[in-house]
Amino acid sequence: QSLAMQLLKLVLNCLNFDFIGNSADESADDLCTVQIPTNWRTIFLEPETLDLFFDLYHTLPPMLSQLALSCLVQFASTRRSLFSNPERAKYLGNLIKGVKRILENPQGLSDPGNYHEFCRFLARLKTNYQLGELVMVKDYPEVIQLIANFTVTSLQHWEFAPNSVHYLLTLWQRMVASVPFVKSAEPHLLDTYAPEITKAYITSRLECVPVVIRDGLEDPLDDTATVFQQLEQLCTVSRCEYEKTCTLLVQLFDQNAQNYQKLLHSSNRNPLEITIQEGRLAWLVYFVGTFVGGRLTYTSTNEHDAMDGELSCRVFQLISLMDAQLPQSSNEKVELAILWFLDQFRKTYVGDQLQHTSKVYARMSEVLGITDDNHVLETFMTKIVTNLKYWGRCEPVISRTLQFLNDLSVGYPFYLLKKLVKIEAVKFMLQNHTSKQFPFLSVSDNYSLSDLRCRTVFYTALARLLMVDLGEDEDEFENFMLPLTVSFESVTQILNSSFEQEAAKRMLIGLARDLRGIAFALNTKTSYTMLFDWIYPAYFSVLQRAIELWYREPVCTTPILKLMAEFMQNRSQRLNFDVSSPNGILLFREASKMICTYGNQILSLGTLSKDQVYPLKLKGISICYSALKSALCGNYVSFGVFKLYGDNHFDNVLQAFVKMLLSVSHSDLLQYRKLSQAYYPLLECLTQDHMSFITSLEPHILIYIFTSISEGLTAVDTVVSSSCCTSLDYIVTYLFKHLAKEGKKTLRCRDISQDGQRLLHFMQQNPEVLQQMMSILMNTIIFEDCRNQWSVSRPLLGLILLNEKYFSELRATLITSQPDSKREVLDQCFRNLMEGVEQNLLVKNRDR
């Protein structure tokens, strides 16, 4: 047995080999084609090869038979081009014959490992062969029936190997999706079996509810990622013979809804039975949402739209029934399912010009009086307000509701927004957004601080809706901001009286999140200016004070720093204030104060443990860096003005940048993605526009920065490596230009800048800095799979021209490191690289 196991593993490893080097991630299951070498063809053409592995599966014990099946999965994935058409048909026939034999003797499939590999094997059959080829196989009618029965049985045993169901549904999804393209006269029989699969999935999920609730098992509905993935697959299968699917669903929905109403109205209410019934209704609502959402992928008919109307009616009626019971009784799972349905209905039937004539509204207008998408939008908004009023303590429902509101407020197409702002529920929200109406906005101790995150999404959506008709109406803006004004005034009073600091802190965290949501949505110059005038100067000083007081508490500093970073973003040129306005400079000074305060305070914490260093320090530093980067490249502050008028805010913030940077180790810079994605683009801005600052730094700081660039050049993250290349290019270009000026010594260039001299002196003292980077870049280009070749090529010419002697040595080393057969080729490549290159860094010369 041990020998058999090692042999099977060897075969499997050979078949799993990445023959053409196209897989970046070998753990992915998406390598559906195995690129078998052509000289293995004869082995694959012999029918005995496949028979051997099927025989091994039937004769070996489970541990080994599973490996035989894994090999067969790879055999089924052999590239199509290995065979001619007749050979491929014969090969497929042998595979199908093997499937038939396994399904006729299914004893081995009771082992979970065998079962899983067999499901993968079935999915690969459709991945690699077309439906038109499958139906031509002699045994197709019997085999498709056996596979259908096997799938139905698998779905009914929902608790056994749930991860394998994905592969079975993949097979059926791909088969049904191919039906329109089959040109063969042979029947594909999917119209017979696909409805059976859909029925088995639906009924099995309804039947699992009582078992899960009574026995306290893990509920499949809690694993939403898997459920949504399977529903997406089922959605394609369900559209085959859609009438049968809808008839079944209508029947099940009516039956369960009637039972539910009976239970609600019975004199002795049984909570357990009610929960079971609600669990079934949640599944049914998910099914309806899935099938309605599936309309987009299929060419739909009026009859199908009418059926969608039938199904949707029932969910809208259920919404009324569930909301009527609030706040006494409620069910989170049903609510989440309803929100999923509403979102699918929105994507399919709301806002598209063609939908006004859609038959979906015909049935809904008869039953519910919903005649078009105006009525549907009213229903949506009423539901959103109801949820925000009554579900304040349930974070999953609130966040899904707010996500739905956010999607609606994005307003595509724009006329939808125009319709939305006329709805009473929207007017109510714009005028009453306090914790009195919506408890989730409360900052009392009953709520955890992480729950306050929802507020940002809420205010982003509200501000978008406010913007629709706001124009330049400052009074309306003031009215909208009134609840926030009241909160800020109370925080100011509390901070001045130094009582109840904890209450002030919670209010400030809420305010920072609210304002960030509003600032994110105000993308026009007029509306942003209104917000700036509202917050400056009074409320900025409150935020600065908070950073001083609570710098040790990231729950407080993170929202405030993120708010500042949002304020610095010049999105859609909203920060291009009028010529007479100093607002850009005033805003930068506030940001500078905040970053300096935070930087100095955070460094006073000293050395932190590994698990505390990111939340307490590095996260805040990365937000400060991204805020500073937004300011430096936002093009709304003339930084030369600061030095001219003796204002030290710009110098201070650059010094704070350096202090914070030196407190971070190089490994942390690259290990924490958010930090590296903030630091490297910021460094790019500094090297592009502020080289005088870079050159004024002490040698040990320059060494630190160059080392960080050198390590970042080989980073996996292309944002980081591209920024490193660009920064290096700016530094090298600056040096080269300085040397060129020094060489001329004309009358005008006599006083060569001190800055350039300093950097040149540093480079002469430390020549290995640039040499090492040239070596890294050359090795990356020659030996590695370079994904951002253009960025890597930018600094190369400058490096070569500055270090010609070292380049010759490096070139010789690289050539001698190659085998004899390749040396001449590489030498020729180097000659081609430098052919016709002149001693300058003009664009034309770089691009040669």
JOVEN-V802572 format. One line per field, one symbol per residue. ss: DSSP state (2 for helix, 1 for strand, 0 for the rest). A space follows every 10 residues. Layout:
ss = ???
//
This chain:
ss = 0222222222 2222220000 0000000000 0001000222 2222202222 2222222220 0222222222 2222220102 2200222222 2222222222 2222022222 0222222222 2222222200 2222000002 2222222222 2222220000 0222222222 2222222222 2000000002 2222222222 2222222222 2222200002 2202222222 2222222200 0222222222 2222222222 2222200000 2222222222 2222222222 2222222000 0222222222 2222222222 2222000000 0222222222 2222222220 0022222002 2222222200 0022222222 2222222222 0000222222 2222222220 0002222222 0002222222 2000000022 2000000022 2222222222 2222222222 0002222222 2222222222 2222222000 2222222222 2222222222 2000222222 2222200222 2222222220 0002222222 2222222000 2220000000 0022222222 2222222222 2220000002 2222222222 2222222222 2200000002 2222000022 2222222222 2200022222 2022222222 2222222220 2222200022 2222222222 2200000222 2222222222 2222222222 2222000000 0002222222 2222200222 2222222222 2220000022 2222022222 2202222222 2222220002 2222222222 2222000000 00222200
//
